[in-house]
Amino acid sequence: MLVVGRRPNQYIVIGDEIIVKVIKSDEGDLRLAINAPKDVKIVRGEIYESERLKKI
């Protein structure tokens, strides 16, 4: 796992097509903007975990 610190308006690039940008950071609150191709599935962690548990 890669752990990086970013400030608002800074971003990381995954591969050549996915950009994850910090757009807001308040006390304990973080907002991310994700730019990815439409065929890339993006799911919040809690949804991913609940779907994963349903398959077990």
All heavy atoms as atom14 arrays in JSON, in Angstrom:
{
  "sequence": "MLVVGRRPNQYIVIGDEIIVKVIKSDEGDLRLAINAPKDVKIVRGEIYESERLKKI",
  "atom14_mask": [
    [1, 1, 1, 1, 1, 1, 1, 1, 0, 0, 0, 0, 0, 0],
    [1, 1, 1, 1, 1, 1, 1, 1, 0, 0, 0, 0, 0, 0],
    [1, 1, 1, 1, 1, 1, 1, 0, 0, 0, 0, 0, 0, 0],
    [1, 1, 1, 1, 1, 1, 1, 0, 0, 0, 0, 0, 0, 0],
    [1, 1, 1, 1, 0, 0, 0, 0, 0, 0, 0, 0, 0, 0],
    [1, 1, 1, 1, 1, 1, 1, 1, 1, 1, 1, 0, 0, 0],
    [1, 1, 1, 1, 1, 1, 1, 1, 1, 1, 1, 0, 0, 0],
    [1, 1, 1, 1, 1, 1, 1, 0, 0, 0, 0, 0, 0, 0],
    [1, 1, 1, 1, 1, 1, 1, 1, 0, 0, 0, 0, 0, 0],
    [1, 1, 1, 1, 1, 1, 1, 1, 1, 0, 0, 0, 0, 0],
    [1, 1, 1, 1, 1, 1, 1, 1, 1, 1, 1, 1, 0, 0],
    [1, 1, 1, 1, 1, 1, 1, 1, 0, 0, 0, 0, 0, 0],
    [1, 1, 1, 1, 1, 1, 1, 0, 0, 0, 0, 0, 0, 0],
    [1, 1, 1, 1, 1, 1, 1, 1, 0, 0, 0, 0, 0, 0],
    [1, 1, 1, 1, 0, 0, 0, 0, 0, 0, 0, 0, 0, 0],
    [1, 1, 1, 1, 1, 1, 1, 1, 0, 0, 0, 0, 0, 0],
    [1, 1, 1, 1, 1, 1, 1, 1, 1, 0, 0, 0, 0, 0],
    [1, 1, 1, 1, 1, 1, 1, 1, 0, 0, 0, 0, 0, 0],
    [1, 1, 1, 1, 1, 1, 1, 1, 0, 0, 0, 0, 0, 0],
    [1, 1, 1, 1, 1, 1, 1, 0, 0, 0, 0, 0, 0, 0],
    [1, 1, 1, 1, 1, 1, 1, 1, 1, 0, 0, 0, 0, 0],
    [1, 1, 1, 1, 1, 1, 1, 0, 0, 0, 0, 0, 0, 0],
    [1, 1, 1, 1, 1, 1, 1, 1, 0, 0, 0, 0, 0, 0],
    [1, 1, 1, 1, 1, 1, 1, 1, 1, 0, 0, 0, 0, 0],
    [1, 1, 1, 1, 1, 1, 0, 0, 0, 0, 0, 0, 0, 0],
    [1, 1, 1, 1, 1, 1, 1, 1, 0, 0, 0, 0, 0, 0],
    [1, 1, 1, 1, 1, 1, 1, 1, 1, 0, 0, 0, 0, 0],
    [1, 1, 1, 1, 0, 0, 0, 0, 0, 0, 0, 0, 0, 0],
    [1, 1, 1, 1, 1, 1, 1, 1, 0, 0, 0, 0, 0, 0],
    [1, 1, 1, 1, 1, 1, 1, 1, 0, 0, 0, 0, 0, 0],
    [1, 1, 1, 1, 1, 1, 1, 1, 1, 1, 1, 0, 0, 0],
    [1, 1, 1, 1, 1, 1, 1, 1, 0, 0, 0, 0, 0, 0],
    [1, 1, 1, 1, 1, 0, 0, 0, 0, 0, 0, 0, 0, 0],
    [1, 1, 1, 1, 1, 1, 1, 1, 0, 0, 0, 0, 0, 0],
    [1, 1, 1, 1, 1, 1, 1, 1, 0, 0, 0, 0, 0, 0],
    [1, 1, 1, 1, 1, 0, 0, 0, 0, 0, 0, 0, 0, 0],
    [1, 1, 1, 1, 1, 1, 1, 0, 0, 0, 0, 0, 0, 0],
    [1, 1, 1, 1, 1, 1, 1, 1, 1, 0, 0, 0, 0, 0],
    [1, 1, 1, 1, 1, 1, 1, 1, 0, 0, 0, 0, 0, 0],
    [1, 1, 1, 1, 1, 1, 1, 0, 0, 0, 0, 0, 0, 0],
    [1, 1, 1, 1, 1, 1, 1, 1, 1, 0, 0, 0, 0, 0],
    [1, 1, 1, 1, 1, 1, 1, 1, 0, 0, 0, 0, 0, 0],
    [1, 1, 1, 1, 1, 1, 1, 0, 0, 0, 0, 0, 0, 0],
    [1, 1, 1, 1, 1, 1, 1, 1, 1, 1, 1, 0, 0, 0],
    [1, 1, 1, 1, 0, 0, 0, 0, 0, 0, 0, 0, 0, 0],
    [1, 1, 1, 1, 1, 1, 1, 1, 1, 0, 0, 0, 0, 0],
    [1, 1, 1, 1, 1, 1, 1, 1, 0, 0, 0, 0, 0, 0],
    [1, 1, 1, 1, 1, 1, 1, 1, 1, 1, 1, 1, 0, 0],
    [1, 1, 1, 1, 1, 1, 1, 1, 1, 0, 0, 0, 0, 0],
    [1, 1, 1, 1, 1, 1, 0, 0, 0, 0, 0, 0, 0, 0],
    [1, 1, 1, 1, 1, 1, 1, 1, 1, 0, 0, 0, 0, 0],
    [1, 1, 1, 1, 1, 1, 1, 1, 1, 1, 1, 0, 0, 0],
    [1, 1, 1, 1, 1, 1, 1, 1, 0, 0, 0, 0, 0, 0],
    [1, 1, 1, 1, 1, 1, 1, 1, 1, 0, 0, 0, 0, 0],
    [1, 1, 1, 1, 1, 1, 1, 1, 1, 0, 0, 0, 0, 0],
    [1, 1, 1, 1, 1, 1, 1, 1, 0, 0, 0, 0, 0, 0]
  ],
  "atom14_positions": [
    [[0.85, -1.17, 0.0], [0.0, 0.0, 0.0], [0.9, 1.24, 0.0], [1.84, 1.33, 0.77], [-0.9, 0.0, 1.24], [-1.73, 1.27, 1.33], [-2.74, 1.39, 2.83], [-3.89, 0.07, 2.55], [0.0, 0.0, 0.0], [0.0, 0.0, 0.0], [0.0, 0.0, 0.0], [0.0, 0.0, 0.0], [0.0, 0.0, 0.0], [0.0, 0.0, 0.0]],
    [[0.58, 2.17, -0.84], [1.28, 3.45, -0.9], [0.52, 4.47, -0.06], [-0.69, 4.6, -0.19], [1.35, 3.94, -2.35], [1.86, 5.37, -2.56], [3.34, 5.46, -2.17], [1.66, 5.79, -4.0], [0.0, 0.0, 0.0], [0.0, 0.0, 0.0], [0.0, 0.0, 0.0], [0.0, 0.0, 0.0], [0.0, 0.0, 0.0], [0.0, 0.0, 0.0]],
    [[1.22, 5.15, 0.82], [0.6, 6.19, 1.64], [1.31, 7.51, 1.3], [2.53, 7.6, 1.41], [0.74, 5.89, 3.15], [0.14, 6.99, 3.99], [0.11, 4.54, 3.48], [0.0, 0.0, 0.0], [0.0, 0.0, 0.0], [0.0, 0.0, 0.0], [0.0, 0.0, 0.0], [0.0, 0.0, 0.0], [0.0, 0.0, 0.0], [0.0, 0.0, 0.0]],
    [[0.54, 8.5, 0.87], [1.1, 9.8, 0.52], [0.3, 10.9, 1.19], [-0.9, 10.75, 1.43], [1.11, 10.06, -1.01], [2.04, 9.1, -1.71], [-0.26, 9.96, -1.6], [0.0, 0.0, 0.0], [0.0, 0.0, 0.0], [0.0, 0.0, 0.0], [0.0, 0.0, 0.0], [0.0, 0.0, 0.0], [0.0, 0.0, 0.0], [0.0, 0.0, 0.0]],
    [[0.95, 11.99, 1.49], [0.26, 13.15, 2.02], [0.02, 14.13, 0.88], [0.91, 14.39, 0.08], [0.0, 0.0, 0.0], [0.0, 0.0, 0.0], [0.0, 0.0, 0.0], [0.0, 0.0, 0.0], [0.0, 0.0, 0.0], [0.0, 0.0, 0.0], [0.0, 0.0, 0.0], [0.0, 0.0, 0.0], [0.0, 0.0, 0.0], [0.0, 0.0, 0.0]],
    [[-1.18, 14.64, 0.77], [-1.53, 15.61, -0.27], [-2.31, 16.74, 0.36], [-3.07, 16.53, 1.32], [-2.39, 14.98, -1.37], [-1.76, 13.82, -2.12], [-0.76, 14.22, -3.19], [0.5, 14.66, -2.6], [1.42, 15.36, -3.24], [1.24, 15.75, -4.46], [2.53, 15.7, -2.63], [0.0, 0.0, 0.0], [0.0, 0.0, 0.0], [0.0, 0.0, 0.0]],
    [[-2.19, 17.91, -0.18], [-2.95, 19.08, 0.26], [-3.98, 19.41, -0.8], [-3.89, 18.91, -1.93], [-2.0, 20.25, 0.46], [-1.05, 20.02, 1.63], [-0.3, 21.28, 1.97], [0.43, 21.07, 3.22], [1.69, 21.36, 3.39], [2.39, 21.88, 2.4], [2.27, 21.14, 4.55], [0.0, 0.0, 0.0], [0.0, 0.0, 0.0], [0.0, 0.0, 0.0]],
    [[-4.95, 20.26, -0.46], [-5.94, 20.64, -1.48], [-5.28, 21.1, -2.78], [-4.25, 21.78, -2.76], [-6.71, 21.78, -0.8], [-6.64, 21.42, 0.65], [-5.25, 20.86, 0.84], [0.0, 0.0, 0.0], [0.0, 0.0, 0.0], [0.0, 0.0, 0.0], [0.0, 0.0, 0.0], [0.0, 0.0, 0.0], [0.0, 0.0, 0.0], [0.0, 0.0, 0.0]],
    [[-5.87, 20.66, -3.88], [-5.42, 20.91, -5.26], [-4.2, 20.1, -5.67], [-3.76, 20.21, -6.8], [-5.18, 22.41, -5.52], [-6.46, 23.19, -5.4], [-7.51, 22.76, -5.88], [-6.4, 24.32, -4.74], [0.0, 0.0, 0.0], [0.0, 0.0, 0.0], [0.0, 0.0, 0.0], [0.0, 0.0, 0.0], [0.0, 0.0, 0.0], [0.0, 0.0, 0.0]],
    [[-3.67, 19.28, -4.8], [-2.61, 18.35, -5.19], [-3.27, 17.03, -5.59], [-4.39, 16.74, -5.18], [-1.61, 18.13, -4.06], [-0.8, 19.36, -3.73], [0.21, 19.09, -2.63], [-0.03, 18.29, -1.73], [1.33, 19.78, -2.7], [0.0, 0.0, 0.0], [0.0, 0.0, 0.0], [0.0, 0.0, 0.0], [0.0, 0.0, 0.0], [0.0, 0.0, 0.0]],
    [[-2.58, 16.24, -6.39], [-3.18, 15.0, -6.87], [-2.14, 13.93, -7.07], [-0.93, 14.19, -7.03], [-3.94, 15.25, -8.17], [-3.08, 15.78, -9.31], [-2.48, 14.91, -10.21], [-2.88, 17.15, -9.48], [-1.69, 15.39, -11.24], [-2.11, 17.63, -10.51], [-1.51, 16.75, -11.39], [-0.72, 17.23, -12.4], [0.0, 0.0, 0.0], [0.0, 0.0, 0.0]],
    [[-2.63, 12.7, -7.28], [-1.78, 11.58, -7.69], [-2.36, 11.02, -8.98], [-3.55, 11.17, -9.26], [-1.67, 10.48, -6.61], [-3.04, 9.87, -6.3], [-1.04, 11.03, -5.34], [-2.95, 8.62, -5.44], [0.0, 0.0, 0.0], [0.0, 0.0, 0.0], [0.0, 0.0, 0.0], [0.0, 0.0, 0.0], [0.0, 0.0, 0.0], [0.0, 0.0, 0.0]],
    [[-1.51, 10.36, -9.76], [-1.93, 9.75, -11.01], [-1.68, 8.25, -10.9], [-0.6, 7.82, -10.5], [-1.13, 10.34, -12.21], [-1.55, 9.68, -13.5], [-1.32, 11.85, -12.28], [0.0, 0.0, 0.0], [0.0, 0.0, 0.0], [0.0, 0.0, 0.0], [0.0, 0.0, 0.0], [0.0, 0.0, 0.0], [0.0, 0.0, 0.0], [0.0, 0.0, 0.0]],
    [[-2.69, 7.46, -11.25], [-2.6, 6.01, -11.23], [-2.63, 5.55, -12.69], [-3.61, 5.79, -13.39], [-3.75, 5.38, -10.43], [-3.74, 5.92, -8.99], [-3.65, 3.86, -10.45], [-4.96, 5.55, -8.18], [0.0, 0.0, 0.0], [0.0, 0.0, 0.0], [0.0, 0.0, 0.0], [0.0, 0.0, 0.0], [0.0, 0.0, 0.0], [0.0, 0.0, 0.0]],
    [[-1.57, 4.88, -13.11], [-1.46, 4.51, -14.52], [-1.4, 5.78, -15.35], [-0.84, 6.79, -14.94], [0.0, 0.0, 0.0], [0.0, 0.0, 0.0], [0.0, 0.0, 0.0], [0.0, 0.0, 0.0], [0.0, 0.0, 0.0], [0.0, 0.0, 0.0], [0.0, 0.0, 0.0], [0.0, 0.0, 0.0], [0.0, 0.0, 0.0], [0.0, 0.0, 0.0]],
    [[-1.99, 5.74, -16.52], [-2.02, 6.92, -17.4], [-3.4, 7.58, -17.43], [-3.56, 8.63, -18.03], [-1.65, 6.53, -18.83], [-0.19, 6.15, -18.97], [0.63, 6.71, -18.22], [0.13, 5.28, -19.81], [0.0, 0.0, 0.0], [0.0, 0.0, 0.0], [0.0, 0.0, 0.0], [0.0, 0.0, 0.0], [0.0, 0.0, 0.0], [0.0, 0.0, 0.0]],
    [[-4.4, 6.96, -16.77], [-5.77, 7.42, -16.97], [-6.54, 7.81, -15.72], [-7.64, 8.31, -15.82], [-6.56, 6.32, -17.69], [-6.0, 5.97, -19.06], [-6.83, 4.91, -19.74], [-7.27, 3.97, -19.06], [-7.03, 5.03, -20.94], [0.0, 0.0, 0.0], [0.0, 0.0, 0.0], [0.0, 0.0, 0.0], [0.0, 0.0, 0.0], [0.0, 0.0, 0.0]],
    [[-6.0, 7.57, -14.54], [-6.76, 7.84, -13.32], [-6.06, 8.93, -12.51], [-4.88, 8.82, -12.19], [-6.93, 6.57, -12.47], [-7.66, 5.5, -13.28], [-7.67, 6.88, -11.16], [-7.73, 4.15, -12.61], [0.0, 0.0, 0.0], [0.0, 0.0, 0.0], [0.0, 0.0, 0.0], [0.0, 0.0, 0.0], [0.0, 0.0, 0.0], [0.0, 0.0, 0.0]],
    [[-6.81, 9.99, -12.19], [-6.29, 11.09, -11.38], [-7.15, 11.21, -10.12], [-8.37, 11.26, -10.21], [-6.31, 12.42, -12.15], [-5.41, 12.33, -13.38], [-5.89, 13.59, -11.25], [-5.5, 13.53, -14.31], [0.0, 0.0, 0.0], [0.0, 0.0, 0.0], [0.0, 0.0, 0.0], [0.0, 0.0, 0.0], [0.0, 0.0, 0.0], [0.0, 0.0, 0.0]],
    [[-6.5, 11.23, -8.97], [-7.18, 11.4, -7.69], [-6.66, 12.71, -7.1], [-5.48, 12.85, -6.81], [-6.9, 10.23, -6.73], [-7.63, 10.44, -5.42], [-7.3, 8.91, -7.36], [0.0, 0.0, 0.0], [0.0, 0.0, 0.0], [0.0, 0.0, 0.0], [0.0, 0.0, 0.0], [0.0, 0.0, 0.0], [0.0, 0.0, 0.0], [0.0, 0.0, 0.0]],
    [[-7.58, 13.68, -6.93], [-7.21, 15.02, -6.49], [-7.91, 15.38, -5.19], [-9.1, 15.1, -5.03], [-7.59, 16.03, -7.58], [-7.22, 17.46, -7.27], [-7.58, 18.35, -8.45], [-7.19, 19.79, -8.2], [-7.54, 20.65, -9.34], [0.0, 0.0, 0.0], [0.0, 0.0, 0.0], [0.0, 0.0, 0.0], [0.0, 0.0, 0.0], [0.0, 0.0, 0.0]],
    [[-7.18, 15.98, -4.26], [-7.77, 16.47, -3.02], [-8.41, 17.82, -3.35], [-7.75, 18.73, -3.83], [-6.7, 16.65, -1.92], [-7.32, 17.25, -0.66], [-6.02, 15.33, -1.61], [0.0, 0.0, 0.0], [0.0, 0.0, 0.0], [0.0, 0.0, 0.0], [0.0, 0.0, 0.0], [0.0, 0.0, 0.0], [0.0, 0.0, 0.0], [0.0, 0.0, 0.0]],
    [[-9.73, 17.92, -3.11], [-10.4, 19.18, -3.43], [-10.82, 19.95, -2.18], [-11.11, 21.12, -2.26], [-11.62, 18.97, -4.37], [-12.63, 18.03, -3.75], [-11.16, 18.48, -5.71], [-13.94, 17.98, -4.5], [0.0, 0.0, 0.0], [0.0, 0.0, 0.0], [0.0, 0.0, 0.0], [0.0, 0.0, 0.0], [0.0, 0.0, 0.0], [0.0, 0.0, 0.0]],
    [[-10.83, 19.28, -1.03], [-11.2, 19.96, 0.21], [-10.62, 19.19, 1.37], [-10.63, 17.97, 1.39], [-12.72, 20.02, 0.34], [-13.21, 20.72, 1.58], [-14.73, 20.72, 1.64], [-15.22, 21.39, 2.89], [-16.67, 21.31, 3.02], [0.0, 0.0, 0.0], [0.0, 0.0, 0.0], [0.0, 0.0, 0.0], [0.0, 0.0, 0.0], [0.0, 0.0, 0.0]],
    [[-10.12, 19.91, 2.33], [-9.61, 19.27, 3.53], [-9.89, 20.17, 4.72], [-9.33, 21.24, 4.84], [-8.1, 19.02, 3.4], [-7.59, 18.41, 4.54], [0.0, 0.0, 0.0], [0.0, 0.0, 0.0], [0.0, 0.0, 0.0], [0.0, 0.0, 0.0], [0.0, 0.0, 0.0], [0.0, 0.0, 0.0], [0.0, 0.0, 0.0], [0.0, 0.0, 0.0]],
    [[-10.81, 19.75, 5.56], [-11.13, 20.46, 6.8], [-10.74, 19.55, 7.96], [-10.3, 18.43, 7.75], [-12.62, 20.81, 6.88], [-13.03, 21.85, 5.84], [-12.17, 22.67, 5.46], [-14.21, 21.85, 5.43], [0.0, 0.0, 0.0], [0.0, 0.0, 0.0], [0.0, 0.0, 0.0], [0.0, 0.0, 0.0], [0.0, 0.0, 0.0], [0.0, 0.0, 0.0]],
    [[-10.94, 20.01, 9.14], [-10.6, 19.23, 10.32], [-11.2, 17.83, 10.25], [-12.38, 17.65, 10.51], [-11.08, 19.94, 11.56], [-10.39, 21.28, 11.79], [-10.97, 22.01, 12.97], [-11.53, 21.35, 13.87], [-10.87, 23.24, 12.98], [0.0, 0.0, 0.0], [0.0, 0.0, 0.0], [0.0, 0.0, 0.0], [0.0, 0.0, 0.0], [0.0, 0.0, 0.0]],
    [[-10.42, 16.86, 9.86], [-10.88, 15.48, 9.8], [-11.75, 15.15, 8.6], [-12.16, 14.01, 8.43], [0.0, 0.0, 0.0], [0.0, 0.0, 0.0], [0.0, 0.0, 0.0], [0.0, 0.0, 0.0], [0.0, 0.0, 0.0], [0.0, 0.0, 0.0], [0.0, 0.0, 0.0], [0.0, 0.0, 0.0], [0.0, 0.0, 0.0], [0.0, 0.0, 0.0]],
    [[-12.06, 16.11, 7.75], [-12.93, 15.88, 6.59], [-12.1, 16.02, 5.33], [-11.4, 17.01, 5.14], [-14.07, 16.89, 6.59], [-15.07, 16.63, 5.47], [-15.26, 15.45, 5.12], [-15.65, 17.59, 4.97], [0.0, 0.0, 0.0], [0.0, 0.0, 0.0], [0.0, 0.0, 0.0], [0.0, 0.0, 0.0], [0.0, 0.0, 0.0], [0.0, 0.0, 0.0]],
    [[-12.18, 15.04, 4.46], [-11.4, 15.04, 3.23], [-12.31, 14.73, 2.06], [-13.12, 13.81, 2.12], [-10.3, 13.97, 3.33], [-9.38, 13.81, 2.15], [-8.51, 15.05, 1.99], [-8.5, 12.6, 2.33], [0.0, 0.0, 0.0], [0.0, 0.0, 0.0], [0.0, 0.0, 0.0], [0.0, 0.0, 0.0], [0.0, 0.0, 0.0], [0.0, 0.0, 0.0]],
    [[-12.21, 15.49, 1.0], [-12.98, 15.24, -0.22], [-12.02, 14.99, -1.37], [-11.04, 15.73, -1.53], [-13.85, 16.45, -0.55], [-14.77, 16.8, 0.57], [-16.19, 16.67, 0.17], [-17.02, 16.99, 1.32], [-18.17, 16.43, 1.52], [-18.64, 15.57, 0.68], [-18.88, 16.75, 2.58], [0.0, 0.0, 0.0], [0.0, 0.0, 0.0], [0.0, 0.0, 0.0]],
    [[-12.31, 13.97, -2.14], [-11.48, 13.6, -3.28], [-12.27, 13.7, -4.56], [-13.45, 13.37, -4.6], [-10.98, 12.15, -3.13], [-10.16, 11.83, -1.9], [-9.85, 10.34, -1.85], [-8.88, 12.64, -1.86], [0.0, 0.0, 0.0], [0.0, 0.0, 0.0], [0.0, 0.0, 0.0], [0.0, 0.0, 0.0], [0.0, 0.0, 0.0], [0.0, 0.0, 0.0]],
    [[-11.61, 14.14, -5.61], [-12.19, 14.1, -6.96], [-11.43, 13.03, -7.72], [-10.19, 13.02, -7.72], [-12.04, 15.46, -7.64], [0.0, 0.0, 0.0], [0.0, 0.0, 0.0], [0.0, 0.0, 0.0], [0.0, 0.0, 0.0], [0.0, 0.0, 0.0], [0.0, 0.0, 0.0], [0.0, 0.0, 0.0], [0.0, 0.0, 0.0], [0.0, 0.0, 0.0]],
    [[-12.16, 12.12, -8.36], [-11.54, 11.02, -9.09], [-11.93, 11.13, -10.55], [-13.11, 11.12, -10.88], [-11.97, 9.65, -8.52], [-11.62, 9.58, -7.03], [-11.33, 8.52, -9.31], [-12.22, 8.4, -6.31], [0.0, 0.0, 0.0], [0.0, 0.0, 0.0], [0.0, 0.0, 0.0], [0.0, 0.0, 0.0], [0.0, 0.0, 0.0], [0.0, 0.0, 0.0]],
    [[-10.94, 11.22, -11.4], [-11.16, 11.27, -12.84], [-10.64, 9.96, -13.41], [-9.44, 9.69, -13.35], [-10.42, 12.47, -13.44], [-10.73, 12.66, -14.9], [-11.49, 11.9, -15.49], [-10.16, 13.68, -15.49], [0.0, 0.0, 0.0], [0.0, 0.0, 0.0], [0.0, 0.0, 0.0], [0.0, 0.0, 0.0], [0.0, 0.0, 0.0], [0.0, 0.0, 0.0]],
    [[-11.55, 9.14, -13.92], [-11.19, 7.82, -14.44], [-12.07, 7.5, -15.64], [-13.16, 8.05, -15.78], [-11.38, 6.76, -13.36], [0.0, 0.0, 0.0], [0.0, 0.0, 0.0], [0.0, 0.0, 0.0], [0.0, 0.0, 0.0], [0.0, 0.0, 0.0], [0.0, 0.0, 0.0], [0.0, 0.0, 0.0], [0.0, 0.0, 0.0], [0.0, 0.0, 0.0]],
    [[-11.61, 6.58, -16.51], [-12.45, 6.16, -17.63], [-13.78, 5.58, -17.13], [-13.85, 5.04, -16.03], [-11.62, 5.08, -18.31], [-10.22, 5.32, -17.87], [-10.31, 5.91, -16.5], [0.0, 0.0, 0.0], [0.0, 0.0, 0.0], [0.0, 0.0, 0.0], [0.0, 0.0, 0.0], [0.0, 0.0, 0.0], [0.0, 0.0, 0.0], [0.0, 0.0, 0.0]],
    [[-14.81, 5.71, -17.92], [-16.15, 5.25, -17.53], [-16.21, 3.75, -17.25], [-17.07, 3.3, -16.5], [-17.16, 5.63, -18.59], [-17.35, 7.13, -18.67], [-18.75, 7.47, -19.12], [-18.94, 8.94, -19.22], [-19.38, 9.56, -17.99], [0.0, 0.0, 0.0], [0.0, 0.0, 0.0], [0.0, 0.0, 0.0], [0.0, 0.0, 0.0], [0.0, 0.0, 0.0]],
    [[-15.31, 2.97, -17.85], [-15.35, 1.53, -17.63], [-14.66, 1.09, -16.33], [-14.69, -0.07, -15.98], [-14.75, 0.79, -18.82], [-13.28, 1.09, -19.02], [-12.85, 2.23, -18.75], [-12.55, 0.18, -19.48], [0.0, 0.0, 0.0], [0.0, 0.0, 0.0], [0.0, 0.0, 0.0], [0.0, 0.0, 0.0], [0.0, 0.0, 0.0], [0.0, 0.0, 0.0]],
    [[-14.07, 2.02, -15.59], [-13.44, 1.71, -14.32], [-14.48, 1.85, -13.22], [-15.07, 2.91, -13.04], [-12.23, 2.65, -14.04], [-11.69, 2.42, -12.64], [-11.16, 2.45, -15.08], [0.0, 0.0, 0.0], [0.0, 0.0, 0.0], [0.0, 0.0, 0.0], [0.0, 0.0, 0.0], [0.0, 0.0, 0.0], [0.0, 0.0, 0.0], [0.0, 0.0, 0.0]],
    [[-14.72, 0.77, -12.5], [-15.7, 0.78, -11.42], [-15.08, 1.43, -10.18], [-14.0, 1.05, -9.74], [-16.14, -0.65, -11.1], [-17.22, -0.75, -10.06], [-17.63, -2.21, -9.86], [-18.72, -2.31, -8.83], [-19.13, -3.72, -8.62], [0.0, 0.0, 0.0], [0.0, 0.0, 0.0], [0.0, 0.0, 0.0], [0.0, 0.0, 0.0], [0.0, 0.0, 0.0]],
    [[-15.77, 2.43, -9.63], [-15.32, 3.11, -8.42], [-16.4, 2.93, -7.36], [-17.55, 3.29, -7.58], [-15.06, 4.61, -8.69], [-13.99, 4.78, -9.77], [-14.65, 5.31, -7.39], [-13.8, 6.21, -10.23], [0.0, 0.0, 0.0], [0.0, 0.0, 0.0], [0.0, 0.0, 0.0], [0.0, 0.0, 0.0], [0.0, 0.0, 0.0], [0.0, 0.0, 0.0]],
    [[-16.03, 2.34, -6.22], [-16.98, 2.02, -5.17], [-16.41, 2.48, -3.83], [-15.24, 2.28, -3.55], [-17.24, 0.5, -5.12], [-18.24, 0.14, -4.04], [-17.71, -0.03, -6.46], [0.0, 0.0, 0.0], [0.0, 0.0, 0.0], [0.0, 0.0, 0.0], [0.0, 0.0, 0.0], [0.0, 0.0, 0.0], [0.0, 0.0, 0.0], [0.0, 0.0, 0.0]],
    [[-17.27, 3.1, -3.0], [-16.84, 3.47, -1.65], [-16.5, 2.22, -0.86], [-17.09, 1.15, -1.05], [-17.94, 4.25, -0.93], [-18.23, 5.59, -1.54], [-19.18, 6.42, -0.69], [-20.17, 5.68, 0.05], [-21.45, 5.64, -0.27], [-21.92, 6.27, -1.31], [-22.29, 4.93, 0.48], [0.0, 0.0, 0.0], [0.0, 0.0, 0.0], [0.0, 0.0, 0.0]],
    [[-15.55, 2.35, 0.07], [-15.06, 1.21, 0.84], [-16.14, 0.44, 1.58], [-16.15, -0.79, 1.58], [0.0, 0.0, 0.0], [0.0, 0.0, 0.0], [0.0, 0.0, 0.0], [0.0, 0.0, 0.0], [0.0, 0.0, 0.0], [0.0, 0.0, 0.0], [0.0, 0.0, 0.0], [0.0, 0.0, 0.0], [0.0, 0.0, 0.0], [0.0, 0.0, 0.0]],
    [[-17.08, 1.16, 2.22], [-18.11, 0.47, 2.99], [-19.05, -0.33, 2.09], [-19.54, -1.4, 2.46], [-18.89, 1.44, 3.89], [-19.65, 2.52, 3.17], [-18.87, 3.77, 2.84], [-17.63, 3.76, 2.88], [-19.52, 4.79, 2.51], [0.0, 0.0, 0.0], [0.0, 0.0, 0.0], [0.0, 0.0, 0.0], [0.0, 0.0, 0.0], [0.0, 0.0, 0.0]],
    [[-19.29, 0.15, 0.88], [-20.12, -0.58, -0.09], [-19.36, -1.82, -0.58], [-19.91, -2.92, -0.66], [-20.51, 0.31, -1.28], [-21.25, 1.56, -0.81], [-21.3, -0.47, -2.32], [-22.58, 1.29, -0.15], [0.0, 0.0, 0.0], [0.0, 0.0, 0.0], [0.0, 0.0, 0.0], [0.0, 0.0, 0.0], [0.0, 0.0, 0.0], [0.0, 0.0, 0.0]],
    [[-18.09, -1.64, -0.87], [-17.24, -2.75, -1.32], [-17.23, -3.86, -0.28], [-17.41, -5.03, -0.61], [-15.82, -2.24, -1.57], [-14.83, -3.32, -1.9], [-14.76, -3.85, -3.19], [-13.96, -3.82, -0.94], [-13.85, -4.85, -3.49], [-13.06, -4.81, -1.23], [-13.0, -5.32, -2.51], [-12.11, -6.31, -2.81], [0.0, 0.0, 0.0], [0.0, 0.0, 0.0]],
    [[-17.04, -3.49, 1.0], [-16.99, -4.49, 2.07], [-18.33, -5.21, 2.21], [-18.36, -6.42, 2.39], [-16.61, -3.83, 3.39], [-15.16, -3.37, 3.46], [-14.18, -4.51, 3.37], [-14.42, -5.59, 3.93], [-13.1, -4.3, 2.75], [0.0, 0.0, 0.0], [0.0, 0.0, 0.0], [0.0, 0.0, 0.0], [0.0, 0.0, 0.0], [0.0, 0.0, 0.0]],
    [[-19.45, -4.47, 2.14], [-20.75, -5.13, 2.3], [-21.03, -6.07, 1.14], [-21.58, -7.15, 1.33], [-21.85, -4.1, 2.5], [-22.48, -3.75, 1.31], [0.0, 0.0, 0.0], [0.0, 0.0, 0.0], [0.0, 0.0, 0.0], [0.0, 0.0, 0.0], [0.0, 0.0, 0.0], [0.0, 0.0, 0.0], [0.0, 0.0, 0.0], [0.0, 0.0, 0.0]],
    [[-20.65, -5.69, -0.08], [-20.83, -6.58, -1.24], [-19.95, -7.82, -1.1], [-20.36, -8.92, -1.45], [-20.5, -5.84, -2.52], [-21.53, -4.81, -2.91], [-21.16, -4.03, -4.17], [-20.07, -4.25, -4.74], [-21.95, -3.18, -4.59], [0.0, 0.0, 0.0], [0.0, 0.0, 0.0], [0.0, 0.0, 0.0], [0.0, 0.0, 0.0], [0.0, 0.0, 0.0]],
    [[-18.76, -7.61, -0.59], [-17.83, -8.73, -0.42], [-18.36, -9.73, 0.61], [-18.27, -10.94, 0.43], [-16.47, -8.18, 0.02], [-15.36, -9.14, -0.12], [-14.04, -8.43, 0.07], [-13.22, -9.3, 0.89], [-12.4, -8.91, 1.82], [-12.25, -7.65, 2.08], [-11.71, -9.78, 2.5], [0.0, 0.0, 0.0], [0.0, 0.0, 0.0], [0.0, 0.0, 0.0]],
    [[-18.94, -9.21, 1.7], [-19.49, -10.09, 2.73], [-20.69, -10.88, 2.21], [-20.91, -12.02, 2.61], [-19.88, -9.29, 3.97], [-18.72, -8.77, 4.81], [-19.23, -7.87, 5.92], [-17.89, -9.91, 5.38], [0.0, 0.0, 0.0], [0.0, 0.0, 0.0], [0.0, 0.0, 0.0], [0.0, 0.0, 0.0], [0.0, 0.0, 0.0], [0.0, 0.0, 0.0]],
    [[-21.47, -10.29, 1.3], [-22.64, -10.98, 0.74], [-22.23, -12.19, -0.09], [-22.97, -13.15, -0.21], [-23.46, -10.04, -0.12], [-24.21, -9.0, 0.66], [-24.96, -8.06, -0.28], [-25.61, -6.94, 0.49], [-26.26, -5.98, -0.41], [0.0, 0.0, 0.0], [0.0, 0.0, 0.0], [0.0, 0.0, 0.0], [0.0, 0.0, 0.0], [0.0, 0.0, 0.0]],
    [[-21.02, -12.14, -0.65], [-20.55, -13.23, -1.52], [-20.02, -14.42, -0.71], [-19.86, -15.49, -1.24], [-19.45, -12.72, -2.46], [-19.97, -11.75, -3.47], [-18.85, -11.26, -4.38], [-19.38, -10.25, -5.37], [-18.33, -9.72, -6.25], [0.0, 0.0, 0.0], [0.0, 0.0, 0.0], [0.0, 0.0, 0.0], [0.0, 0.0, 0.0], [0.0, 0.0, 0.0]],
    [[-19.76, -14.19, 0.58], [-19.21, -15.27, 1.42], [-20.31, -16.15, 1.95], [-21.36, -15.82, 2.24], [-18.36, -14.68, 2.58], [-17.16, -13.96, 1.99], [-17.94, -15.74, 3.53], [-16.3, -13.25, 3.04], [0.0, 0.0, 0.0], [0.0, 0.0, 0.0], [0.0, 0.0, 0.0], [0.0, 0.0, 0.0], [0.0, 0.0, 0.0], [0.0, 0.0, 0.0]]
  ]
}
